């Protein structure tokens, strides 16, 4: 979220719209995946074993997080640039400039 704020030049929550919710969800999912990985390491270290269905759910969560982050990276920049271009075009054609 810090990179997003540095990239746009102002805090993400100050941007118009609710697009800031997407990175917040990604960060939350990342913390979840990190906790899951830490739990796997703890279980293996304590020789408790890891139930296969639990490992499968964690794998789905990891893949889902990577997919969501990738989609955000691909489309977020495009949407931002498109909106920036529209604002410039509106500014050029505004009656105040004539």
C-alpha angles and dihedrals in degrees: 000000000000091000090051091052092048091047094053096035097237137059113289095233089059091062117103116260131020100285089117089074092071096062089043090056090047091052091049091050090049091055089049092052091046090052091048092051091048090051091051090052091048093049093048091046091052092046091237094130128225123260110236096229090054092050089050092054091049090050090052090050091050094049091045092052092051092048093049092047091049093050090048091051093048100045104025095069092046093052091048093050092045092052091046090053092050091052091052091049092049090049092052094049097043116122091234091069094054 
